């Protein structure tokens, strides 16, 4: 059976197929992923951080100091585009419809979702379609993670903070890899295959956090929120990627998703401002549904832009990875 060939024919298949498989298991038989020991360590949601850390380290060994300005530019442009889309949309909806929002989707849900993105999904997709700079830009895009941008948009930034140690912990694997790769190019050759090897594992561990029942529980509001995130938030990042960065657009598409961490944003905001308490429960369910929906849609969107307008994979690195796989 040519299973691998069939998977590769699916847009983003090396990530999306394991993701959907894990989501089905987590939804219907979650106990399978909670067996403990090595099984849970690499196949459950507990393994997600480790897989992302590994990929950041592998990417770091490919990163060269001369690439730093390009990394900062790409990361900053995409982050500001996604944040700007969510902030402006949230403010417009609040102005014309009030905090209750529109079509059952509150301002709290819109801002919490559209301003952020699923970093693990982005990293996995640009690992498949992009180049080193796309992946390293994750250092900047980490600001999407958590409630910081949501709180900033809703005007309570005086009470929000991102611990310096958390930021350091997020970028340290990439920095260590970069140091080793710049000291000795042999490390780059050694770890080149790892960037692609961990993609199915990242997909599976993302899927292990997804309960497909959330789509049903959220109703039409969750679907609307997911589409808003992809169309408006993704539209902004794709436009910025193509028009400002003059790139194919796949990186902007890969950033069109909802972050799993954003599920906690409504409660974080309401803890600081009681005006949002009435919207917390519904917003939380809708965001969870948006996470599921965008995790399924975004890989196809990213594949379309990579196929139609070009991908950014480093040909030299791909050749090194192939050589290393043969050697082993």
WOTA-V361722 format. One record per backbone hydrogen bond with DSSP energy under -1.0 kcal/mol. CO is the residue of the C=O (numbers start at 1). NH is the residue of the N-H. If there is no record, write none. Layout:
CO/NH + CO/NH
//
This chain:
1/3 + 2/6 + 3/7 + 4/8 + 7/10 + 10/13 + 12/15 + 12/16 + 13/17 + 15/19 + 16/20 + 17/21 + 18/22 + 19/23 + 20/24 + 21/25 + 22/26 + 23/27 + 24/28 + 25/29 + 29/32 + 36/40 + 37/41 + 38/42 + 39/43 + 40/44 + 44/47 + 45/48 + 47/51 + 48/52 + 49/53 + 50/54 + 51/55 + 52/56 + 53/57 + 54/58 + 55/59 + 56/60 + 57/61 + 59/62 + 64/67 + 65/68 + 67/71 + 68/72 + 69/73 + 70/74 + 71/75 + 72/76 + 73/77 + 74/78 + 75/79 + 76/80 + 77/81 + 78/82 + 79/83 + 80/84 + 81/85 + 82/86 + 83/87 + 84/88 + 85/89 + 86/90 + 87/91 + 88/92 + 89/93 + 90/94 + 91/95 + 92/96 + 93/97 + 94/98 + 98/101 + 99/107 + 102/105 + 105/102 + 106/110 + 107/111 + 108/112 + 109/113 + 110/114 + 111/115 + 117/119 + 118/122 + 119/123 + 120/124 + 121/125 + 122/126 + 123/127 + 125/129 + 126/130 + 129/312 + 131/135 + 132/136 + 133/137 + 135/138 + 136/139 + 137/140 + 137/141 + 138/142 + 140/143 + 141/144 + 142/145 + 147/151 + 148/152 + 149/153 + 150/154 + 151/156 + 152/155 + 156/159 + 157/160 + 163/167 + 164/168 + 165/169 + 166/170 + 167/171 + 168/172 + 171/175 + 172/176 + 173/177 + 174/178 + 175/179 + 176/180 + 177/181 + 178/182 + 179/183 + 180/184 + 184/187 + 185/189 + 186/190 + 187/191 + 193/197 + 194/198 + 198/202 + 199/203 + 200/204 + 201/205 + 202/206 + 203/207 + 204/208 + 206/209 + 207/210 + 211/214 + 212/215 + 213/217 + 214/218 + 219/223 + 220/224 + 221/225 + 222/226 + 223/227 + 224/228 + 225/229 + 226/230 + 227/231 + 228/232 + 228/233 + 229/234 + 232/236 + 233/237 + 234/238 + 235/239 + 236/240 + 237/241 + 238/242 + 239/243 + 240/244 + 240/245 + 241/247 + 249/253 + 250/254 + 253/256 + 260/263 + 261/264 + 262/265 + 264/268 + 265/269 + 266/270 + 267/271 + 269/272 + 269/273 + 273/276 + 274/277 + 276/279 + 277/280 + 279/283 + 280/284 + 281/285 + 282/286 + 283/287 + 284/288 + 285/289 + 286/290 + 287/291 + 288/292 + 289/293 + 290/294 + 291/295 + 292/296 + 293/297 + 294/298 + 297/301 + 298/302 + 299/303 + 300/304 + 301/305 + 302/306 + 303/307 + 304/308 + 305/309 + 314/318 + 315/319 + 316/320 + 317/321 + 318/322 + 319/323 + 320/324 + 321/325 + 322/326 + 323/327 + 324/328
//
